[in-house]
């Protein structure tokens, strides 16, 4: 059960990082 929680946490963190990267790339492009 703990493994599932860890995987979910990693996925959520990856999504947050992707969102930040997308925002940075957009600001840089402008």
C-alpha positions as MATLAB code, in Angstrom:
seq = 'XXXXXXXXXXXXXXXXXXXXXXXXXXXXXX';
ca = [
       0.000    0.000    0.000;
       2.874    2.367    0.787;
       4.299    1.825   -2.704;
       1.075    3.148   -4.267;
       1.222    6.246   -2.079;
       4.844    6.852   -3.091;
       4.006    6.483   -6.795;
       1.094    8.937   -6.454;
       3.340   11.443   -4.668;
       5.982   11.138   -7.399;
       3.355   11.665  -10.115;
       1.977   14.752   -8.353;
       5.504   16.158   -7.939;
       6.328   15.498  -11.596;
       3.125   17.293  -12.665;
       4.042   20.311  -10.517;
       7.555   20.396  -12.005;
       6.149   20.134  -15.541;
       3.758   23.027  -14.855;
       6.635   25.154  -13.544;
       8.798   24.303  -16.570;
       5.950   25.173  -18.946;
       5.456   28.542  -17.205;
       9.198   29.299  -17.388;
       9.371   28.310  -21.067;
       6.354   30.519  -21.859;
       7.838   33.523  -20.042;
      11.194   32.985  -21.785;
       9.546   32.738  -25.213;
       7.777   36.062  -24.623;
];
